Amino acid sequence: MKNYAMIKILLICLVTLSGCSTHFSGTDTDTTSSPPLSQSKSDDDLLTPEKNNQAKQDIPSKKLIQKTDLSTPKNNFVSSKHEIPKVTISSLPDFSTITSTKKRKQAFFQFMMPMIEKENQHILDDRKTIQRLSDSTQFTNKEKTWLKQQSQQYELDNTPNDFSPHFFQALLKRVDIIPVSLALVQSANESAWGTSRFAVEGNNLYGQWCFSQGCGIVPHKRPKGRTYEVRRFNSVTDSVHAYMINLNTHDSYKPLRTIRQSLRQQDKTITGPALAEGLTGYSTRGEDYVRELVSMIKTNHLLQYDRKP
């Protein structure tokens, strides 16, 4: 029965995602402080009231904001064996049925990776368009509308009336990728490898909060007087999108964006371990949380999936 359950999960992954042929190298045990995969973190273990990853609340959907399409032709972010699927993943497979630590890790990473790559590709396409427009001195009405929509989505302080070099510099600092390795380990860490209550019931892989009544799932041990909920997403794909917008906009993650900008300027690879140093504000555990993410990246040999410049 265990073998049957494993085969069932992998078949779900393979049928749902065309990019699941990628093989990941993992070990049966982590060197991190996460609980073993046979245990699932409770919702209150995963989200404490002080965590800062709740700071992005009701993010408008991409479709509502990005009505004007100026995207340049898409160039594959990954090789053909990592073909990016043109689908939205509405729910998680039941990873709890996989009792082997190594196999559960592989199934989880294979499930998440195509969605992360797809979202990064969208970001890169928009980034290329912004770079192209930054060399212009005159803009069509359509281009102006699109740039204002980007400014709104990435939450620049002021919507520009003119498009100065400073505007483009500020926008490009935010419109950039999140390394695959980092997005993978944060989703694993925050969702207990896809088995947490919030992941299963709300497609929430990154532990984001919201503050409107009914916007999400109420933690069992939410302190009295607190009103936050754990945001519920319509799909896993939406969770990945909101996570990247969060890191690219919230004040707590300015250090991450500064590190990434510096790597760009030096023509260096944007890696998960490098950007993890800018995530001390994601958890009250601070530096311990960062060290855990870096350890997970190394233990699971995920650095190889980070994009070269």
C-alpha positions as CSV (number, residue, x, y, z in Angstrom):
1,M,0.0,0.0,0.0
2,K,2.9,2.4,0.8
3,N,4.4,1.8,-2.7
4,Y,1.0,2.3,-4.2
5,A,0.5,5.7,-2.4
6,M,4.0,6.8,-3.5
7,I,3.2,5.9,-7.1
8,K,-0.1,7.7,-6.9
9,I,1.5,10.9,-5.7
10,L,4.1,10.9,-8.4
11,L,1.5,10.1,-11.1
12,I,-0.5,13.2,-9.8
13,C,2.6,15.3,-10.1
14,L,3.6,14.0,-13.5
15,V,0.1,14.3,-15.0
16,T,-0.4,17.8,-13.5
17,L,3.0,19.3,-14.3
18,S,5.0,18.7,-17.4
19,G,8.1,19.8,-15.6
20,C,8.2,17.0,-13.0
21,S,10.9,14.9,-14.8
22,T,13.6,16.8,-13.0
23,H,15.6,14.7,-10.6
24,F,16.6,16.1,-7.2
25,S,19.3,14.8,-5.0
26,G,18.3,14.6,-1.4
27,T,19.2,12.8,1.7
28,D,17.0,10.8,4.1
29,T,17.7,13.3,6.9
30,D,18.3,17.1,7.1
31,T,20.9,18.8,9.1
32,T,18.3,21.5,9.8
33,S,16.3,22.1,12.9
34,S,13.0,21.2,11.2
35,P,11.1,18.3,12.7
36,P,11.4,15.0,10.9
37,L,9.1,14.4,8.0
38,S,7.1,11.8,9.9
39,Q,5.9,14.8,12.1
40,S,3.9,17.7,10.9
41,K,4.3,21.1,12.4
42,S,1.1,22.4,14.0
43,D,-0.3,25.6,12.6
44,D,0.9,27.4,15.7
45,D,4.4,26.0,15.3
46,L,4.5,27.4,11.8
47,L,3.1,30.8,12.5
48,T,3.6,32.8,15.6
49,P,2.1,36.2,16.1
50,E,5.4,37.9,15.8
51,K,6.4,36.5,12.4
52,N,6.9,39.2,9.8
53,N,5.9,37.2,6.7
54,Q,2.3,38.1,7.5
55,A,3.0,41.7,6.5
56,K,1.7,41.3,2.9
57,Q,-2.0,41.0,3.3
58,D,-4.6,41.2,0.5
59,I,-2.5,41.3,-2.6
60,P,-4.6,42.1,-5.7
61,S,-4.4,39.4,-8.2
62,K,-2.0,39.8,-11.1
63,K,-4.9,39.7,-13.6
64,L,-6.6,42.7,-11.9
65,I,-3.5,44.8,-12.0
66,Q,-1.6,43.8,-15.1
67,K,-4.3,44.6,-17.8
68,T,-1.8,46.0,-20.3
69,D,0.5,43.5,-21.9
70,L,3.9,44.7,-23.1
71,S,5.8,41.6,-22.4
72,T,8.7,40.7,-24.7
73,P,8.7,37.3,-26.3
74,K,9.3,34.7,-23.6
75,N,12.7,33.1,-23.5
76,N,12.8,29.8,-21.6
77,F,14.2,30.3,-18.1
78,V,15.0,26.6,-17.9
79,S,16.1,23.9,-20.3
80,S,13.6,21.9,-22.3
81,K,13.6,19.1,-19.7
82,H,12.2,21.8,-17.3
83,E,9.4,22.9,-19.6
84,I,7.2,25.4,-17.9
85,P,3.6,24.2,-17.7
86,K,0.7,26.4,-18.8
87,V,-1.6,25.4,-16.0
88,T,-2.7,26.6,-12.6
89,I,-2.3,24.1,-9.8
90,S,-5.4,24.2,-7.7
91,S,-4.4,21.9,-4.8
92,L,-1.7,19.9,-3.2
93,P,-1.2,16.2,-3.5
94,D,-1.3,14.3,-0.2
95,F,2.4,14.3,0.7
96,S,1.6,12.8,4.1
97,T,1.1,9.4,2.5
98,I,4.8,9.2,1.5
99,T,6.6,7.7,4.5
100,S,10.1,7.8,3.0
101,T,11.7,11.1,3.8
102,K,13.8,11.1,0.7
103,K,10.9,10.3,-1.6
104,R,8.6,12.9,0.0
105,K,11.2,15.6,-0.5
106,Q,11.7,14.6,-4.1
107,A,7.9,14.6,-4.8
108,F,7.5,18.0,-3.0
109,F,10.4,19.7,-4.9
110,Q,9.2,18.2,-8.2
111,F,5.7,19.6,-7.5
112,M,6.8,23.1,-6.6
113,M,9.7,23.7,-9.0
114,P,7.7,24.3,-12.3
115,M,5.5,26.9,-10.6
116,I,8.4,28.7,-9.1
117,E,10.2,28.7,-12.5
118,K,7.1,29.9,-14.3
119,E,6.6,32.8,-11.9
120,N,10.3,33.8,-12.3
121,Q,9.9,33.7,-16.1
122,H,7.0,36.1,-15.9
123,I,9.1,38.4,-13.7
124,L,12.0,38.2,-16.1
125,D,9.8,39.0,-19.1
126,D,8.5,42.1,-17.3
127,R,12.0,43.1,-16.3
128,K,13.2,42.9,-19.9
129,T,10.4,45.2,-21.0
130,I,11.2,47.7,-18.2
131,Q,14.9,47.6,-19.3
132,R,13.9,48.3,-22.9
133,L,11.6,51.2,-21.9
134,S,14.3,52.7,-19.6
135,D,16.3,53.5,-22.8
136,S,13.4,55.5,-24.2
137,T,12.7,59.2,-23.9
138,Q,9.1,59.1,-25.2
139,F,6.4,56.6,-24.4
140,T,3.1,55.7,-25.9
141,N,-0.1,55.8,-23.8
142,K,-0.1,52.0,-23.6
143,E,3.5,52.0,-22.4
144,K,2.7,54.7,-19.7
145,T,-0.3,52.7,-18.5
146,W,1.7,49.5,-18.3
147,L,4.5,51.2,-16.4
148,K,2.1,52.7,-13.9
149,Q,0.5,49.3,-13.4
150,Q,4.0,47.8,-12.7
151,S,4.6,50.7,-10.2
152,Q,1.3,49.8,-8.5
153,Q,1.9,46.1,-8.4
154,Y,5.4,46.5,-6.9
155,E,4.3,49.2,-4.5
156,L,6.6,52.1,-5.3
157,D,5.8,55.0,-3.1
158,N,4.5,57.3,-5.8
159,T,2.9,56.6,-9.2
160,P,5.1,58.6,-11.6
161,N,3.9,61.4,-13.8
162,D,7.1,61.2,-15.7
163,F,9.5,58.3,-16.0
164,S,12.9,59.4,-14.8
165,P,16.0,57.2,-14.5
166,H,15.4,57.1,-10.8
167,F,12.0,55.6,-11.4
168,F,13.4,52.8,-13.6
169,Q,16.2,52.1,-11.1
170,A,13.7,51.7,-8.3
171,L,11.4,49.5,-10.3
172,L,14.1,47.2,-11.5
173,K,15.3,46.7,-8.0
174,R,12.0,45.2,-7.2
175,V,11.1,43.4,-10.5
176,D,13.5,40.6,-10.3
177,I,13.6,36.8,-9.6
178,I,13.6,34.8,-6.4
179,P,16.2,32.0,-6.7
180,V,14.7,28.6,-7.2
181,S,16.6,27.1,-4.3
182,L,15.3,29.7,-1.8
183,A,11.7,29.5,-3.0
184,L,11.8,25.7,-2.6
185,V,13.2,25.6,0.9
186,Q,11.0,28.3,2.2
187,S,7.9,26.5,0.9
188,A,9.2,23.3,2.5
189,N,10.1,25.0,5.8
190,E,6.9,27.0,6.1
191,S,4.5,24.2,5.1
192,A,6.1,21.2,6.7
193,W,6.8,19.8,3.3
194,G,3.3,20.4,2.1
195,T,1.5,18.8,5.0
196,S,0.6,21.7,7.3
197,R,-3.0,22.6,8.0
198,F,-2.6,25.9,6.1
199,A,-1.0,24.2,3.1
200,V,-3.7,21.5,2.9
201,E,-6.7,23.7,3.6
202,G,-5.6,27.0,2.1
203,N,-2.9,26.3,-0.5
204,N,-0.7,28.5,1.6
205,L,2.9,27.3,1.2
206,Y,4.7,30.4,2.6
207,G,2.8,31.2,5.8
208,Q,1.4,34.6,4.7
209,W,-1.1,36.4,6.8
210,C,-4.2,38.5,6.0
211,F,-6.2,40.8,8.2
212,S,-9.8,41.0,6.8
213,Q,-12.3,38.8,8.6
214,G,-12.9,35.6,6.6
215,C,-9.8,36.1,4.4
216,G,-8.1,33.0,5.5
217,I,-7.8,30.3,8.2
218,V,-7.9,31.2,11.9
219,P,-5.0,29.6,13.8
220,H,-6.2,27.4,16.7
221,K,-4.0,29.2,19.2
222,R,-4.3,32.7,18.0
223,P,-3.8,35.1,20.9
224,K,-6.8,36.8,22.3
225,G,-7.4,40.2,20.8
226,R,-5.5,39.4,17.6
227,T,-7.4,39.5,14.3
228,Y,-4.9,38.0,11.8
229,E,-5.7,35.0,9.8
230,V,-3.5,32.8,7.6
231,R,-4.3,33.7,4.1
232,R,-6.3,31.2,1.9
233,F,-5.4,31.0,-1.7
234,N,-7.5,29.7,-4.6
235,S,-4.5,27.8,-5.9
236,V,-0.9,26.8,-5.1
237,T,0.2,28.9,-8.1
238,D,-1.4,32.0,-6.4
239,S,0.5,31.3,-3.2
240,V,3.8,31.3,-5.2
241,H,2.9,34.5,-6.9
242,A,2.0,36.2,-3.6
243,Y,5.2,35.0,-2.0
244,M,7.4,36.6,-4.7
245,I,5.4,39.8,-4.6
246,N,5.9,39.9,-0.8
247,L,9.7,39.5,-1.0
248,N,9.9,42.1,-3.8
249,T,7.8,44.8,-2.1
250,H,7.7,44.6,1.7
251,D,10.0,46.9,3.7
252,S,11.2,44.0,5.8
253,Y,13.0,42.5,2.8
254,K,14.8,45.6,1.6
255,P,18.1,43.8,2.5
256,L,17.3,40.9,0.2
257,R,16.6,43.3,-2.7
258,T,19.8,45.2,-2.0
259,I,21.9,42.0,-2.0
260,R,20.2,40.9,-5.3
261,Q,20.8,44.3,-6.9
262,S,24.5,44.1,-5.9
263,L,24.8,40.7,-7.5
264,R,23.3,42.0,-10.7
265,Q,25.7,44.9,-10.8
266,Q,28.6,42.5,-10.4
267,D,27.2,40.1,-13.0
268,K,27.1,37.3,-10.4
269,T,24.6,34.5,-10.0
270,I,21.6,35.3,-7.8
271,T,21.7,32.4,-5.3
272,G,19.4,31.3,-2.6
273,P,22.1,31.3,0.2
274,A,23.1,34.9,-0.8
275,L,19.5,36.3,-0.7
276,A,18.6,34.3,2.4
277,E,20.9,36.7,4.3
278,G,18.3,39.3,3.7
279,L,15.5,37.3,5.3
280,T,16.2,37.8,9.0
281,G,12.8,39.7,9.2
282,Y,10.9,36.7,7.9
283,S,10.9,35.0,11.3
284,T,11.5,35.9,14.9
285,R,14.2,33.3,14.8
286,G,16.2,35.7,12.8
287,E,19.7,34.5,12.0
288,D,18.8,30.9,13.1
289,Y,16.1,30.9,10.5
290,V,18.5,32.1,7.8
291,R,21.0,29.4,8.8
292,E,18.3,26.8,8.5
293,L,17.4,27.8,5.0
294,V,21.0,27.8,3.9
295,S,21.5,24.4,5.4
296,M,18.4,23.0,3.6
297,I,19.7,24.3,0.3
298,K,23.0,22.7,0.8
299,T,21.7,19.4,2.2
300,N,19.3,19.0,-0.7
301,H,21.8,20.1,-3.4
302,L,19.5,22.8,-4.7
303,L,22.1,25.4,-5.5
304,Q,22.4,23.9,-9.0
305,Y,19.0,25.2,-9.9
306,D,19.7,28.8,-9.3
307,R,19.8,30.8,-12.5
308,K,23.2,31.9,-13.9
309,P,23.6,35.5,-15.1
